[in-house]
Amino acid sequence: MKSLLALATATAALLPLAACHQPNAQERANASAANEAAAENAAAAAAPLPPVVRAEKSFRCKDNSLAFVTFFEGDTQAVVRDTQEGSPTALTAPAAGQPYVAAGGWTMTGNDRGVMLTRPGKPAVSCHV
């Protein structure tokens, strides 16, 4: 009789757990979206950071034009502007020490003390700080 009473008590205690909340389709979809967002955030955190700016220089060129150049660490990326607030042109080099190039006829060699710059439709010109 005591074992029957103990069984009935245990069943009565577990009965409320059987009625636990079961997520509906919307809740499952929300949980799935949250898991996907967390996975994307983790992947974005693992993405490589852009290179650090090494130097920003304004150059006066032999043809009396100006060039504003941002050099990045690793010496394989640079950004050139014709005016200080002008649109940037990103130039890349396959390896440090090789010429920077961009589509449209842009080429640049040199460093943050002086460059040889070729702009689209213009001859190469020497520029200095």
C-alpha positions in Angstrom: 0.0 0.0 0.0 2.9 2.4 0.8 4.5 1.7 -2.5 1.2 2.4 -4.3 0.9 5.7 -2.4 4.5 6.5 -3.2 3.8 5.8 -6.9 0.7 8.0 -6.9 2.6 10.8 -5.2 5.5 10.6 -7.7 3.0 10.6 -10.6 1.2 13.6 -9.2 4.5 15.4 -8.8 5.6 14.7 -12.4 2.2 15.4 -14.0 2.7 19.3 -14.1 6.0 18.7 -16.0 4.1 16.9 -18.7 2.3 20.2 -19.4 5.5 22.2 -20.0 5.4 24.8 -22.7 6.0 23.4 -26.2 7.3 26.1 -28.6 5.1 26.9 -31.6 6.3 27.3 -35.1 6.9 31.0 -34.8 9.0 30.5 -31.6 11.0 27.8 -33.3 11.6 30.1 -36.3 12.7 32.9 -34.0 15.1 30.6 -32.2 16.5 29.4 -35.6 17.0 33.0 -36.8 18.8 33.9 -33.5 21.1 30.9 -33.9 21.9 31.8 -37.5 22.6 35.4 -36.5 24.9 34.2 -33.7 26.7 32.0 -36.3 27.1 35.0 -38.7 28.4 37.2 -35.9 31.0 34.5 -35.0 32.0 34.3 -38.6 32.3 38.1 -38.9 34.4 38.2 -35.8 36.8 35.7 -37.4 37.1 37.8 -40.6 40.5 39.5 -41.1 40.6 43.2 -40.2 41.6 45.7 -42.8 45.2 46.8 -42.8 46.3 49.6 -40.5 47.0 53.1 -42.0 50.8 53.6 -42.1 50.9 57.1 -43.4 48.8 59.8 -45.0 50.6 62.2 -47.2 49.8 65.1 -49.5 52.2 65.4 -52.5 53.0 68.2 -54.9 53.6 66.8 -58.4 55.9 68.2 -61.1 52.9 69.2 -63.2 51.8 71.4 -60.2 48.9 69.0 -59.4 48.3 67.6 -55.9 47.9 63.9 -54.9 46.7 62.8 -51.5 47.9 59.3 -50.7 47.1 56.9 -47.8 49.6 54.1 -47.4 48.7 51.0 -45.5 50.8 48.5 -43.5 52.2 45.7 -45.6 52.9 48.0 -48.5 50.4 46.3 -50.9 47.5 48.8 -50.6 47.2 52.6 -51.1 44.4 55.0 -51.7 44.9 58.1 -54.0 42.7 61.2 -54.2 43.1 64.1 -56.5 41.6 66.5 -53.9 41.5 66.2 -50.2 37.8 65.3 -50.2 37.8 63.8 -53.7 36.7 60.3 -54.5 39.3 57.7 -53.5 40.9 55.3 -55.9 42.2 52.1 -54.2 45.5 50.8 -55.7 47.0 47.4 -54.9 50.3 45.7 -55.4 50.8 42.0 -55.7 53.7 42.2 -53.2 55.6 44.9 -51.3 57.9 46.8 -53.5 56.0 46.2 -56.7 54.0 49.0 -58.4 50.5 49.8 -57.1 47.8 49.5 -59.9 44.1 50.1 -60.3 41.7 49.8 -63.2 41.5 52.6 -65.6 45.2 53.3 -66.0 46.3 54.1 -62.5 49.9 53.1 -61.5 52.1 54.3 -58.6 55.6 53.5 -57.4 57.4 54.9 -54.4 56.8 55.5 -50.8 55.6 58.1 -48.3 58.5 60.5 -49.2 57.9 60.5 -53.0 56.0 58.7 -55.7 55.8 58.4 -59.5 52.1 58.6 -60.3 50.3 57.8 -63.5 46.6 58.9 -63.6 44.2 57.8 -66.4 44.8 59.7 -69.6 47.9 61.5 -68.2 51.6 60.9 -68.4 53.6 59.7 -65.3 54.6 62.5 -63.0 57.0 62.7 -60.1 55.5 63.8 -56.8 57.1 64.8 -53.5 56.1 65.7 -50.0 
